[in-house]
Amino acid sequence: MTKTAEELYKESTEFQFAVPEIPLGPWTSYSLTYDLKHLSFVLARYKFVAKMLQGRSRVMEVGSGDGFGLPLVAQSVGHVFCVDWDQRLLDGNARRLKHLTNVTYQHADLNRQAPDLTVDAVYWVDVLEHLDAITETTVLANILRCLPDDGVLLTGTPNRTASQYASPQSEVAHINLKTMEELRSLMERHFRNVFMFGMNDEVLHTGYPPMCHYLWALAAGVRRDGDRRTR
């Protein structure tokens, strides 16, 4: 007996209505209300992270925010340790994303100390540009303390050459922007291998650096104290 369209619709959607609804965090709620397009950019960034770190056993996110892109990474790696200096965000993520059984939340300020973790890879998305320039070296040193010699660090940050197009709130908060060459130089002081990418909206590429709105540095092979580049 052929099922009607109404019966097929109910059959194909009933399981979706049975899933508990997930509220959004403060930053994501703001974007959904005032800057919906930005959410597609954020998801594209976290999709890139998930693809680059796929299969890693232990991964740390520095500055997890309200966790909008966290599920993308969590489904691609063994375990994610989310580190943030704002306990409110960590508590909210643990409450909203309690279905993610391979995520641990840890309160830590890397401007002051390294978390007590050893991981295969670290990623931070939209964090570097918010650091005080004088604490940048300290934060990176604390990240390196969590990585083995063959560890990986994936950095995503807006391009300084695109700052003229930033929103007023971004312009105020982005106090430590880099160009592609500045970001490359910073990573090469701490890692033996650095691979650079540009991003415009959701499009990842290796195009002309000054025209990239967003920058990625994929760095691997930690340089220890006696092996640091000085430039």
DOMAR-661792 format. One line per field, with one value per atom (N, C-alpha, C): x, y, z; atom name; residue number from 1. Coordinates in Angstrom, 3 decimals, always signed. Layout:
<nodes>
x [X; ...] $
y [Y; ...] $
z [Z; ...] $
name [CA; ...] $
resi [NUM; ...] $
</nodes>
This chain:
<nodes>
x [+0.847; +0.000; +0.885; +0.650; +1.438; +1.082; +2.096; +1.870; +1.594; +0.784; +0.480; +1.642; +1.657; +2.703; +2.691; +1.506; +1.404; +2.011; +1.763; +2.324; +3.845; +4.350; +5.786; +6.462; +5.801; +6.357; +6.473; +5.411; +5.424; +6.496; +6.624; +7.596; +9.026; +9.265; +10.627; +11.007; +10.057; +10.366; +10.094; +9.408; +9.018; +10.228; +11.299; +12.483; +13.157; +13.012; +13.614; +12.873; +11.566; +10.785; +11.001; +11.488; +11.720; +13.025; +13.912; +15.203; +15.017; +15.562; +15.451; +16.082; +15.434; +15.976; +17.156; +18.135; +19.355; +19.340; +19.382; +19.449; +20.814; +20.889; +22.136; +22.816; +24.142; +24.899; +24.753; +25.332; +25.149; +25.692; +26.878; +27.456; +26.688; +26.343; +25.611; +24.207; +23.577; +22.249; +22.304; +23.359; +23.522; +23.669; +24.507; +24.721; +23.447; +22.688; +21.440; +20.447; +20.498; +19.579; +20.036; +21.352; +21.829; +22.790; +23.388; +24.399; +24.406; +23.292; +23.115; +24.194; +24.608; +25.626; +26.916; +27.223; +28.455; +28.491; +27.324; +27.286; +27.804; +27.536; +28.031; +29.547; +30.120; +31.578; +32.176; +31.555; +32.066; +32.042; +30.939; +30.854; +31.890; +32.146; +33.154; +34.539; +34.814; +36.110; +36.262; +35.214; +35.295; +35.277; +34.660; +34.723; +36.161; +36.884; +38.293; +39.103; +38.852; +39.540; +39.269; +38.002; +37.628; +38.322; +38.418; +39.071; +40.570; +41.213; +42.660; +43.068; +42.226; +42.589; +41.876; +41.220; +40.449; +41.323; +40.812; +41.516; +42.454; +42.702; +43.558; +42.868; +43.653; +43.069; +42.666; +43.562; +43.335; +43.625; +42.608; +42.702; +42.255; +42.937; +42.554; +42.120; +40.978; +40.555; +40.837; +41.584; +41.868; +40.867; +40.089; +39.073; +37.867; +37.158; +36.063; +34.810; +34.735; +33.567; +32.292; +31.216; +29.951; +29.715; +30.778; +30.745; +29.966; +29.693; +28.858; +29.450; +30.778; +31.417; +31.985; +31.880; +32.469; +31.963; +30.664; +30.210; +30.890; +31.247; +31.934; +33.277; +34.017; +35.324; +35.163; +34.214; +34.023; +33.693; +32.998; +32.647; +33.804; +34.919; +36.053; +37.281; +37.307; +38.482; +38.052; +39.057; +38.748; +38.164; +38.837; +38.377; +38.808; +37.921; +38.231; +38.249; +39.325; +39.416; +39.215; +38.115; +37.779; +38.273; +39.175; +39.774; +39.348; +38.866; +38.478; +38.691; +38.864; +39.064; +37.755; +36.648; +35.343; +34.517; +34.391; +33.679; +32.225; +31.622; +30.234; +30.053; +31.012; +30.932; +31.093; +32.028; +32.237; +31.002; +30.403; +29.195; +28.054; +27.908; +26.854; +27.045; +28.282; +28.564; +28.268; +28.700; +28.455; +26.960; +26.188; +24.737; +24.061; +24.398; +23.736; +24.180; +25.476; +26.063; +26.355; +25.493; +25.731; +25.660; +25.131; +25.105; +26.479; +27.434; +28.791; +29.553; +29.651; +30.240; +31.763; +32.371; +33.834; +34.435; +33.790; +34.264; +34.411; +35.542; +35.791; +36.044; +35.492; +35.636; +36.565; +37.504; +38.497; +38.716; +38.611; +38.827; +40.316; +40.838; +42.259; +42.486; +43.415; +43.836; +45.272; +45.466; +46.803; +47.710; +47.165; +48.024; +48.848; +48.407; +49.052; +49.699; +49.038; +49.608; +49.033; +49.749; +49.302; +48.339; +47.312; +46.467; +47.256; +46.852; +47.543; +47.044; +47.470; +47.003; +48.155; +48.105; +48.965; +48.066; +48.180; +47.281; +48.090; +47.450; +48.106; +48.102; +47.051; +46.882; +46.111; +46.355; +45.647; +45.106; +43.925; +43.404; +42.804; +42.924; +42.255; +41.757; +40.494; +39.796; +39.306; +39.756; +39.343; +39.728; +40.952; +41.452; +42.684; +43.634; +44.918; +44.749; +43.793; +43.618; +43.117; +42.643; +42.133; +43.185; +44.363; +45.401; +46.120; +46.515; +47.459; +48.780; +49.366; +50.605; +51.704; +51.717; +52.794; +52.642; +51.438; +51.249; +51.226; +51.345; +51.295; +52.316; +53.546; +54.612; +54.316; +53.767; +53.425; +52.339; +51.315; +50.220; +50.739; +51.551; +52.104; +52.985; +53.771; +54.623; +53.770; +52.655; +51.768; +51.051; +50.770; +50.213; +51.241; +52.487; +53.539; +53.777; +53.541; +53.719; +52.719; +51.646; +50.622; +50.848; +51.840; +52.054; +53.323; +53.308; +54.540; +55.378; +56.558; +57.441; +56.823; +55.967; +55.336; +53.924; +53.630; +52.301; +51.960; +50.670; +50.130; +49.374; +49.537; +48.757; +48.106; +46.784; +46.023; +45.463; +45.884; +45.518; +44.662; +43.514; +42.661; +42.434; +42.666; +42.571; +42.308; +41.619; +41.404; +42.713; +42.727; +43.892; +43.927; +45.088; +45.208; +44.894; +45.166; +44.897; +43.407; +42.570; +41.121; +40.454; +41.247; +40.680; +39.818; +40.052; +39.253; +37.795; +37.515; +36.143; +35.496; +36.174; +35.676; +34.480; +33.633; +32.506; +33.037; +32.242; +32.715; +33.136; +32.371; +32.732; +34.022; +34.233; +35.477; +36.659; +36.452; +37.531; +38.042; +37.141; +37.535; +38.262; +37.772; +38.279; +39.517; +39.729; +40.856; +42.107; +42.843; +43.982; +45.325; +45.297; +46.554; +46.470; +46.084; +45.934; +47.292; +47.327; +48.540; +48.260; +49.293; +49.250; +49.645; +49.549; +49.931; +51.400; +52.252; +53.679; +54.011; +53.311; +53.536; +53.103; +51.979; +51.518; +52.459; +52.905; +53.865; +55.145; +55.671; +56.903; +56.738; +55.587; +55.330; +55.323; +54.649; +54.553; +55.901; +56.677; +57.967; +58.970; +58.745; +59.624; +59.392; +58.230; +57.860; +57.680; +57.603; +57.357; +58.275; +58.632; +59.516; +58.794; +57.517; +56.759; +55.504; +55.332; +54.178; +53.570; +52.259; +51.538; +50.437; +50.421; +49.522; +48.373; +47.190; +46.003; +45.280; +44.531; +43.646; +42.206; +41.303; +39.884; +39.095; +38.141; +37.199; +35.795; +35.037; +33.739; +33.936; +33.276; +33.429; +34.498; +35.172; +36.091; +37.529; +38.106; +39.490; +40.377; +41.543; +42.368; +43.813; +44.648; +46.045; +46.327; +45.350; +45.449; +46.301; +46.236; +47.049; +46.803; +47.823; +47.624; +46.908; +47.259; +46.581; +45.070; +44.592; +43.169; +42.422; +43.109; +42.450; +41.795; +40.538; +39.884; +40.328; +40.594; +40.887; +42.126; +42.890; +44.151; +44.150; +44.834; +45.058; +46.550; +47.066; +48.424; +48.332; +48.751; +48.819; +50.276; +50.608; +52.000; +52.224; +53.354; +53.647; +55.129; +55.444; +56.834; +57.319; +57.137; +57.421; +58.917; +59.296; +60.665; +60.755; +61.678; +61.878; +62.856; +63.157; +63.891; +65.197; +65.947; +67.243; +67.142; +65.923; +65.725; +64.839; +64.628; +63.733; +64.391; +63.623; +64.088; +63.918; +64.799; +64.756; +64.077; +63.873; +63.290; +61.782] $
y [-1.194; +0.000; +1.247; +2.147; +3.363; +4.354; +4.893; +5.859; +7.230; +7.998; +9.354; +10.276; +11.460; +12.443; +12.832; +12.936; +13.296; +12.219; +10.954; +9.855; +9.809; +10.033; +10.031; +11.187; +12.343; +13.500; +13.209; +12.656; +12.353; +11.325; +10.318; +9.257; +9.789; +10.757; +11.257; +12.395; +12.931; +14.047; +13.756; +12.662; +12.388; +12.293; +11.666; +11.497; +12.842; +13.794; +15.107; +15.892; +15.801; +16.482; +15.854; +14.628; +13.940; +14.361; +15.038; +15.462; +16.740; +16.805; +18.032; +19.222; +20.358; +21.554; +22.092; +22.644; +23.155; +24.677; +25.362; +26.828; +27.295; +28.521; +29.096; +29.901; +30.005; +30.798; +32.284; +33.132; +34.580; +35.174; +34.758; +35.331; +34.876; +33.587; +33.054; +33.642; +33.829; +34.445; +35.859; +36.594; +37.952; +37.925; +37.016; +36.929; +36.536; +35.606; +35.182; +36.342; +37.230; +38.359; +39.504; +39.794; +41.013; +40.789; +39.615; +39.400; +37.937; +37.498; +36.077; +35.555; +36.372; +35.938; +35.515; +36.152; +35.845; +34.399; +33.827; +32.450; +31.473; +31.743; +30.850; +30.912; +32.100; +32.220; +31.424; +31.538; +30.836; +29.326; +28.812; +27.366; +26.913; +27.725; +27.366; +27.282; +28.179; +28.144; +26.872; +26.514; +25.306; +24.034; +24.094; +22.943; +22.711; +23.795; +23.681; +23.067; +23.523; +22.948; +21.447; +21.069; +19.655; +18.810; +19.340; +18.596; +18.456; +19.525; +19.504; +18.617; +18.532; +17.786; +16.446; +16.043; +14.796; +13.609; +12.818; +11.620; +11.829; +13.074; +13.332; +12.823; +12.287; +11.687; +12.721; +13.676; +14.672; +16.060; +16.917; +18.240; +19.279; +20.410; +21.502; +22.716; +23.291; +24.572; +25.667; +26.665; +27.825; +28.920; +29.349; +30.361; +29.766; +28.898; +28.151; +28.980; +30.172; +31.017; +30.321; +30.528; +29.890; +28.571; +28.024; +26.649; +26.393; +27.421; +27.232; +26.211; +26.279; +25.352; +24.102; +24.010; +22.883; +21.518; +21.322; +19.999; +19.516; +20.435; +20.039; +19.386; +19.966; +19.420; +18.139; +18.145; +17.000; +15.722; +15.832; +14.628; +14.117; +14.877; +14.500; +14.037; +14.275; +13.918; +13.049; +12.504; +11.625; +12.366; +13.451; +14.213; +15.666; +16.590; +18.018; +18.565; +19.273; +19.991; +21.472; +22.016; +23.412; +24.276; +25.189; +26.044; +27.486; +28.152; +29.551; +30.244; +31.575; +32.324; +32.831; +32.621; +33.075; +31.856; +31.670; +30.511; +30.485; +31.659; +31.712; +30.993; +31.177; +30.516; +29.003; +28.581; +27.149; +26.492; +27.144; +26.598; +26.515; +27.550; +27.546; +26.460; +26.263; +25.211; +23.826; +23.611; +22.310; +22.041; +23.085; +22.925; +22.703; +23.530; +23.445; +22.236; +21.895; +20.857; +19.588; +19.272; +18.095; +16.790; +16.833; +15.623; +15.287; +16.217; +15.949; +15.236; +13.933; +13.136; +13.087; +13.622; +13.595; +14.991; +15.840; +17.205; +17.449; +18.061; +18.467; +19.969; +20.643; +22.095; +22.423; +23.321; +23.652; +25.159; +25.733; +27.166; +27.444; +28.318; +28.670; +29.964; +30.765; +31.981; +31.785; +31.567; +31.285; +32.506; +33.677; +34.833; +34.647; +33.717; +33.533; +32.161; +31.109; +29.776; +28.809; +27.709; +26.672; +25.735; +25.251; +24.222; +22.928; +22.111; +20.850; +19.799; +19.929; +19.053; +18.727; +17.533; +17.169; +16.701; +17.343; +17.053; +16.893; +16.327; +16.148; +17.431; +18.237; +19.432; +20.478; +21.740; +22.880; +23.736; +24.260; +25.244; +26.406; +27.574; +28.768; +29.590; +29.929; +30.616; +31.961; +33.045; +34.394; +34.696; +34.354; +34.622; +35.513; +35.202; +35.903; +37.411; +37.869; +39.310; +40.040; +39.292; +39.893; +39.958; +39.386; +39.358; +40.696; +41.061; +42.161; +41.736; +42.607; +42.255; +41.822; +42.388; +42.071; +40.677; +40.085; +38.740; +37.655; +38.043; +37.083; +35.967; +36.322; +35.330; +34.373; +34.903; +34.068; +33.064; +33.522; +32.631; +31.513; +31.861; +30.840; +29.856; +30.350; +29.458; +28.484; +28.949; +28.071; +27.063; +27.439; +26.484; +25.394; +25.803; +24.840; +23.837; +24.248; +23.337; +22.179; +22.346; +21.303; +20.383; +20.699; +19.953; +19.112; +17.925; +17.150; +17.759; +17.210; +17.774; +17.757; +16.758; +16.689; +17.289; +18.113; +18.687; +19.698; +19.985; +20.868; +22.013; +23.224; +24.383; +24.989; +25.143; +25.747; +27.079; +28.154; +29.510; +30.163; +30.704; +31.468; +32.858; +33.878; +35.261; +36.194; +37.309; +38.254; +38.864; +39.235; +39.849; +41.342; +41.830; +43.262; +44.132; +43.626; +44.426; +44.594; +43.815; +43.927; +44.704; +45.283; +45.940; +47.143; +47.732; +48.895; +48.531; +47.244; +46.792; +46.199; +46.260; +45.633; +46.394; +45.678; +46.300; +47.147; +48.094; +48.930; +48.111; +47.062; +46.264; +45.486; +45.000; +44.299; +45.257; +46.438; +47.421; +47.759; +47.824; +48.134; +46.959; +45.740; +44.565; +43.949; +44.178; +43.559; +44.410; +44.126; +44.957; +44.336; +43.158; +42.456; +41.761; +42.509; +41.944; +41.709; +40.714; +40.362; +40.388; +40.664; +40.353; +38.885; +38.363; +36.976; +36.762; +37.665; +37.491; +37.630; +38.505; +38.646; +37.387; +36.817; +35.583; +34.428; +34.352; +33.305; +33.424; +34.644; +34.857; +34.467; +34.815; +34.455; +32.938; +32.229; +30.777; +30.098; +30.642; +30.033; +30.170; +31.122; +31.225; +30.076; +29.431; +28.395; +27.005; +26.923; +25.646; +25.511; +24.273; +24.007; +24.095; +23.780; +23.763; +24.610; +25.554; +26.455; +26.559; +26.320; +26.372; +27.423; +28.367; +29.513; +29.390; +29.824; +29.854; +31.180; +31.573; +32.718; +32.261; +33.123; +32.800; +34.081; +34.005; +35.085; +34.514; +34.993; +34.395; +32.906; +32.015; +30.579; +29.939; +30.736; +30.198; +30.187; +29.004; +28.828; +28.804; +29.471; +29.558; +29.892; +30.007; +30.418; +31.640; +32.545; +33.716; +34.834; +35.990; +37.157; +37.589; +37.533; +37.743; +39.033; +40.201; +41.420; +41.438; +40.585; +40.558; +39.474; +38.768; +37.773; +38.482; +38.208; +38.789; +38.077; +36.771; +35.942; +35.112; +34.810; +34.082; +32.800; +31.793; +30.544; +30.218; +29.771; +29.220; +27.825; +26.835; +25.455; +25.158; +25.031; +24.895; +23.542; +22.915; +21.577; +21.456; +20.645; +20.430; +21.523; +21.333; +22.386; +22.636; +23.904; +24.301; +24.526; +23.882; +24.098; +25.259; +25.594; +26.822; +26.957; +25.880; +25.982; +25.984; +25.855; +25.727; +26.835; +27.909; +28.974; +29.866; +30.257; +31.271; +32.634; +33.536; +34.856; +35.900; +35.640; +36.676; +36.759] $
z [+0.000; +0.000; +0.000; -0.920; -1.046; +0.070; +0.725; +1.795; +1.205; +1.902; +1.466; +1.806; +1.173; +1.453; +2.930; +3.515; +4.929; +5.820; +5.488; +6.263; +6.134; +4.915; +4.699; +5.432; +5.424; +6.141; +7.631; +8.203; +9.631; +9.956; +9.118; +9.333; +9.277; +8.390; +8.181; +9.119; +9.868; +10.770; +12.239; +12.524; +13.901; +14.832; +14.364; +15.211; +15.486; +14.559; +14.777; +15.859; +15.863; +16.893; +18.270; +18.293; +19.568; +20.232; +19.480; +20.026; +20.851; +22.057; +22.860; +22.141; +22.199; +21.565; +22.362; +21.639; +22.265; +22.195; +23.333; +23.302; +22.808; +22.361; +21.864; +22.965; +22.871; +23.828; +23.556; +24.410; +24.299; +23.009; +22.585; +21.379; +20.137; +20.111; +18.966; +18.897; +20.039; +20.059; +19.498; +19.849; +19.324; +17.803; +17.314; +15.865; +15.135; +15.706; +15.071; +14.989; +15.962; +15.999; +15.110; +15.120; +14.476; +13.302; +13.198; +12.151; +11.747; +11.190; +10.870; +9.936; +8.984; +8.023; +8.714; +9.825; +10.542; +11.025; +11.329; +11.812; +10.762; +9.497; +8.446; +8.361; +8.627; +8.626; +9.785; +10.954; +12.135; +11.922; +11.385; +11.149; +10.131; +9.102; +8.108; +8.745; +9.674; +10.361; +11.187; +11.912; +12.733; +11.886; +10.730; +9.823; +9.380; +9.099; +8.724; +9.862; +11.084; +12.243; +12.333; +12.199; +12.307; +11.244; +10.039; +8.952; +9.189; +9.648; +9.850; +11.024; +12.035; +13.248; +13.343; +12.282; +12.292; +12.700; +13.649; +14.089; +15.257; +15.650; +16.806; +18.077; +18.990; +20.194; +21.236; +21.489; +22.541; +21.970; +21.993; +21.386; +22.407; +22.435; +23.339; +22.531; +22.907; +22.339; +23.356; +22.944; +23.784; +23.440; +24.425; +24.185; +23.495; +24.187; +23.556; +23.338; +23.926; +23.709; +24.141; +23.363; +23.745; +23.011; +22.396; +21.910; +20.635; +19.830; +18.652; +17.678; +17.469; +16.529; +17.174; +18.482; +19.209; +18.740; +18.479; +18.041; +16.765; +15.860; +14.630; +14.935; +15.866; +16.223; +17.040; +17.963; +18.857; +18.098; +16.958; +16.209; +15.357; +15.315; +14.467; +15.232; +16.560; +17.353; +18.531; +19.212; +20.345; +21.530; +21.954; +23.113; +22.952; +23.359; +23.318; +24.739; +25.065; +26.328; +26.029; +26.482; +26.217; +27.376; +27.063; +28.078; +27.824; +28.866; +28.736; +30.066; +30.006; +31.243; +31.837; +31.125; +31.596; +32.036; +33.338; +33.864; +33.412; +33.184; +32.728; +31.397; +30.490; +29.184; +29.331; +30.155; +30.356; +30.962; +31.951; +32.578; +31.575; +30.753; +29.750; +28.715; +28.276; +27.299; +27.878; +29.115; +29.755; +29.890; +30.107; +30.248; +28.891; +27.920; +26.615; +25.803; +25.925; +25.070; +25.860; +26.795; +27.638; +26.859; +25.629; +24.804; +24.244; +24.315; +23.845; +24.964; +24.866; +25.953; +25.908; +24.855; +24.740; +24.888; +25.683; +25.909; +27.406; +27.791; +29.167; +29.188; +30.189; +30.304; +31.465; +31.196; +32.222; +32.263; +33.456; +33.635; +33.768; +32.917; +32.980; +32.221; +32.702; +32.023; +31.568; +30.277; +29.757; +29.772; +30.092; +30.325; +31.593; +32.460; +33.751; +33.922; +33.414; +33.601; +32.577; +32.387; +31.466; +32.184; +31.501; +32.110; +32.265; +33.201; +33.469; +32.476; +31.238; +30.161; +29.222; +28.654; +27.531; +26.398; +25.243; +24.119; +22.836; +21.813; +20.518; +19.699; +19.882; +19.072; +19.854; +19.508; +20.096; +18.956; +19.134; +18.179; +18.936; +18.319; +18.863; +17.692; +17.762; +16.682; +17.212; +16.598; +17.002; +18.447; +18.805; +20.156; +20.118; +19.249; +19.213; +19.111; +18.318; +18.102; +19.339; +20.337; +21.574; +22.677; +22.440; +23.475; +23.570; +24.784; +24.931; +24.300; +23.506; +22.802; +23.770; +24.972; +25.919; +26.531; +26.432; +26.993; +25.920; +24.668; +23.561; +23.727; +24.048; +24.202; +25.346; +26.441; +27.598; +27.236; +26.532; +26.140; +25.236; +24.262; +23.370; +24.139; +25.074; +25.874; +26.674; +27.199; +27.968; +27.073; +25.845; +24.883; +24.583; +24.348; +24.007; +25.131; +26.364; +27.498; +27.454; +26.726; +26.620; +25.426; +24.582; +23.344; +23.400; +22.776; +22.611; +21.483; +21.257; +20.240; +18.844; +18.553; +17.236; +17.249; +18.251; +18.384; +17.308; +17.214; +16.179; +16.844; +16.295; +16.720; +15.489; +15.534; +14.439; +14.923; +14.252; +14.653; +13.584; +13.985; +13.077; +13.623; +12.786; +13.256; +12.079; +12.285; +11.182; +10.692; +9.427; +8.804; +9.129; +9.513; +9.826; +8.618; +7.410; +6.215; +5.937; +6.617; +6.435; +7.562; +8.460; +9.640; +9.279; +8.116; +7.708; +7.469; +7.316; +7.073; +8.322; +9.445; +10.672; +11.234; +11.950; +12.645; +13.800; +14.299; +15.424; +16.636; +16.978; +18.146; +17.925; +16.688; +16.382; +16.404; +15.881; +15.823; +17.219; +18.178; +19.551; +20.202; +19.967; +20.682; +20.042; +18.740; +18.039; +18.221; +19.275; +19.663; +19.288; +18.654; +18.365; +17.003; +15.989; +14.650; +13.994; +13.083; +12.338; +10.842; +10.070; +8.647; +8.491; +7.266; +7.061; +7.375; +6.960; +7.202; +8.682; +9.386; +10.819; +11.564; +11.153; +11.783; +11.467; +10.218; +9.851; +10.687; +10.798; +11.551; +13.011; +13.595; +14.986; +15.167; +14.280; +14.397; +14.121; +13.179; +12.859; +13.994; +14.887; +16.050; +17.021; +16.929; +17.894; +17.275; +15.932; +15.256; +14.051; +13.734; +12.606; +11.265; +11.241; +9.988; +10.132; +9.222; +9.273; +7.876; +7.795; +6.529; +6.644; +5.698; +5.769; +4.761; +5.200; +4.352; +4.559; +3.535; +3.656; +3.590; +4.062; +4.033; +3.789; +2.884; +2.655; +2.754; +3.720; +4.040; +4.317; +3.557; +3.785; +2.898; +2.071; +1.063; +1.577; +1.658; +2.072; +0.836; +0.889; -0.318; +0.046; -0.978; -0.798; -1.656; -1.712; -2.579; -1.999; -2.666; -2.338; -0.891; -0.024; +1.413; +1.814; +1.237; +1.695; +1.432; +0.517; +0.203; +0.972; +1.851; +2.691; +3.875; +4.090; +5.263; +6.532; +6.423; +7.595; +7.311; +8.357; +8.220; +9.042; +8.498; +9.222; +9.186; +10.326; +10.390; +10.985; +10.220; +10.688; +10.987; +12.265; +12.695; +13.345; +13.023; +13.536; +13.857; +14.866; +15.252; +16.175; +17.463; +18.443; +18.565; +18.542; +18.853; +20.367; +21.001; +22.427; +22.648; +23.883; +24.199; +23.442; +23.309; +22.629; +21.123; +20.598; +19.161; +18.594; +19.364; +18.946; +17.910; +16.914; +15.986; +16.647; +16.347; +16.988; +16.126; +14.841; +13.982; +14.163] $
name [N; CA; C; N; CA; C; N; CA; C; N; CA; C; N; CA; C; N; CA; C; N; CA; C; N; CA; C; N; CA; C; N; CA; C; N; CA; C; N; CA; C; N; CA; C; N; CA; C; N; CA; C; N; CA; C; N; CA; C; N; CA; C; N; CA; C; N; CA; C; N; CA; C; N; CA; C; N; CA; C; N; CA; C; N; CA; C; N; CA; C; N; CA; C; N; CA; C; N; CA; C; N; CA; C; N; CA; C; N; CA; C; N; CA; C; N; CA; C; N; CA; C; N; CA; C; N; CA; C; N; CA; C; N; CA; C; N; CA; C; N; CA; C; N; CA; C; N; CA; C; N; CA; C; N; CA; C; N; CA; C; N; CA; C; N; CA; C; N; CA; C; N; CA; C; N; CA; C; N; CA; C; N; CA; C; N; CA; C; N; CA; C; N; CA; C; N; CA; C; N; CA; C; N; CA; C; N; CA; C; N; CA; C; N; CA; C; N; CA; C; N; CA; C; N; CA; C; N; CA; C; N; CA; C; N; CA; C; N; CA; C; N; CA; C; N; CA; C; N; CA; C; N; CA; C; N; CA; C; N; CA; C; N; CA; C; N; CA; C; N; CA; C; N; CA; C; N; CA; C; N; CA; C; N; CA; C; N; CA; C; N; CA; C; N; CA; C; N; CA; C; N; CA; C; N; CA; C; N; CA; C; N; CA; C; N; CA; C; N; CA; C; N; CA; C; N; CA; C; N; CA; C; N; CA; C; N; CA; C; N; CA; C; N; CA; C; N; CA; C; N; CA; C; N; CA; C; N; CA; C; N; CA; C; N; CA; C; N; CA; C; N; CA; C; N; CA; C; N; CA; C; N; CA; C; N; CA; C; N; CA; C; N; CA; C; N; CA; C; N; CA; C; N; CA; C; N; CA; C; N; CA; C; N; CA; C; N; CA; C; N; CA; C; N; CA; C; N; CA; C; N; CA; C; N; CA; C; N; CA; C; N; CA; C; N; CA; C; N; CA; C; N; CA; C; N; CA; C; N; CA; C; N; CA; C; N; CA; C; N; CA; C; N; CA; C; N; CA; C; N; CA; C; N; CA; C; N; CA; C; N; CA; C; N; CA; C; N; CA; C; N; CA; C; N; CA; C; N; CA; C; N; CA; C; N; CA; C; N; CA; C; N; CA; C; N; CA; C; N; CA; C; N; CA; C; N; CA; C; N; CA; C; N; CA; C; N; CA; C; N; CA; C; N; CA; C; N; CA; C; N; CA; C; N; CA; C; N; CA; C; N; CA; C; N; CA; C; N; CA; C; N; CA; C; N; CA; C; N; CA; C; N; CA; C; N; CA; C; N; CA; C; N; CA; C; N; CA; C; N; CA; C; N; CA; C; N; CA; C; N; CA; C; N; CA; C; N; CA; C; N; CA; C; N; CA; C; N; CA; C; N; CA; C; N; CA; C; N; CA; C; N; CA; C; N; CA; C; N; CA; C; N; CA; C; N; CA; C; N; CA; C; N; CA; C; N; CA; C; N; CA; C; N; CA; C; N; CA; C; N; CA; C; N; CA; C; N; CA; C; N; CA; C; N; CA; C; N; CA; C; N; CA; C; N; CA; C; N; CA; C; N; CA; C; N; CA; C; N; CA; C; N; CA; C; N; CA; C; N; CA; C; N; CA; C; N; CA; C; N; CA; C; N; CA; C; N; CA; C; N; CA; C; N; CA; C; N; CA; C; N; CA; C; N; CA; C; N; CA; C; N; CA; C; N; CA; C; N; CA; C; N; CA; C; N; CA; C; N; CA; C; N; CA; C; N; CA; C] $
resi [1; 1; 1; 2; 2; 2; 3; 3; 3; 4; 4; 4; 5; 5; 5; 6; 6; 6; 7; 7; 7; 8; 8; 8; 9; 9; 9; 10; 10; 10; 11; 11; 11; 12; 12; 12; 13; 13; 13; 14; 14; 14; 15; 15; 15; 16; 16; 16; 17; 17; 17; 18; 18; 18; 19; 19; 19; 20; 20; 20; 21; 21; 21; 22; 22; 22; 23; 23; 23; 24; 24; 24; 25; 25; 25; 26; 26; 26; 27; 27; 27; 28; 28; 28; 29; 29; 29; 30; 30; 30; 31; 31; 31; 32; 32; 32; 33; 33; 33; 34; 34; 34; 35; 35; 35; 36; 36; 36; 37; 37; 37; 38; 38; 38; 39; 39; 39; 40; 40; 40; 41; 41; 41; 42; 42; 42; 43; 43; 43; 44; 44; 44; 45; 45; 45; 46; 46; 46; 47; 47; 47; 48; 48; 48; 49; 49; 49; 50; 50; 50; 51; 51; 51; 52; 52; 52; 53; 53; 53; 54; 54; 54; 55; 55; 55; 56; 56; 56; 57; 57; 57; 58; 58; 58; 59; 59; 59; 60; 60; 60; 61; 61; 61; 62; 62; 62; 63; 63; 63; 64; 64; 64; 65; 65; 65; 66; 66; 66; 67; 67; 67; 68; 68; 68; 69; 69; 69; 70; 70; 70; 71; 71; 71; 72; 72; 72; 73; 73; 73; 74; 74; 74; 75; 75; 75; 76; 76; 76; 77; 77; 77; 78; 78; 78; 79; 79; 79; 80; 80; 80; 81; 81; 81; 82; 82; 82; 83; 83; 83; 84; 84; 84; 85; 85; 85; 86; 86; 86; 87; 87; 87; 88; 88; 88; 89; 89; 89; 90; 90; 90; 91; 91; 91; 92; 92; 92; 93; 93; 93; 94; 94; 94; 95; 95; 95; 96; 96; 96; 97; 97; 97; 98; 98; 98; 99; 99; 99; 100; 100; 100; 101; 101; 101; 102; 102; 102; 103; 103; 103; 104; 104; 104; 105; 105; 105; 106; 106; 106; 107; 107; 107; 108; 108; 108; 109; 109; 109; 110; 110; 110; 111; 111; 111; 112; 112; 112; 113; 113; 113; 114; 114; 114; 115; 115; 115; 116; 116; 116; 117; 117; 117; 118; 118; 118; 119; 119; 119; 120; 120; 120; 121; 121; 121; 122; 122; 122; 123; 123; 123; 124; 124; 124; 125; 125; 125; 126; 126; 126; 127; 127; 127; 128; 128; 128; 129; 129; 129; 130; 130; 130; 131; 131; 131; 132; 132; 132; 133; 133; 133; 134; 134; 134; 135; 135; 135; 136; 136; 136; 137; 137; 137; 138; 138; 138; 139; 139; 139; 140; 140; 140; 141; 141; 141; 142; 142; 142; 143; 143; 143; 144; 144; 144; 145; 145; 145; 146; 146; 146; 147; 147; 147; 148; 148; 148; 149; 149; 149; 150; 150; 150; 151; 151; 151; 152; 152; 152; 153; 153; 153; 154; 154; 154; 155; 155; 155; 156; 156; 156; 157; 157; 157; 158; 158; 158; 159; 159; 159; 160; 160; 160; 161; 161; 161; 162; 162; 162; 163; 163; 163; 164; 164; 164; 165; 165; 165; 166; 166; 166; 167; 167; 167; 168; 168; 168; 169; 169; 169; 170; 170; 170; 171; 171; 171; 172; 172; 172; 173; 173; 173; 174; 174; 174; 175; 175; 175; 176; 176; 176; 177; 177; 177; 178; 178; 178; 179; 179; 179; 180; 180; 180; 181; 181; 181; 182; 182; 182; 183; 183; 183; 184; 184; 184; 185; 185; 185; 186; 186; 186; 187; 187; 187; 188; 188; 188; 189; 189; 189; 190; 190; 190; 191; 191; 191; 192; 192; 192; 193; 193; 193; 194; 194; 194; 195; 195; 195; 196; 196; 196; 197; 197; 197; 198; 198; 198; 199; 199; 199; 200; 200; 200; 201; 201; 201; 202; 202; 202; 203; 203; 203; 204; 204; 204; 205; 205; 205; 206; 206; 206; 207; 207; 207; 208; 208; 208; 209; 209; 209; 210; 210; 210; 211; 211; 211; 212; 212; 212; 213; 213; 213; 214; 214; 214; 215; 215; 215; 216; 216; 216; 217; 217; 217; 218; 218; 218; 219; 219; 219; 220; 220; 220; 221; 221; 221; 222; 222; 222; 223; 223; 223; 224; 224; 224; 225; 225; 225; 226; 226; 226; 227; 227; 227; 228; 228; 228; 229; 229; 229; 230; 230; 230; 231; 231; 231] $
</nodes>
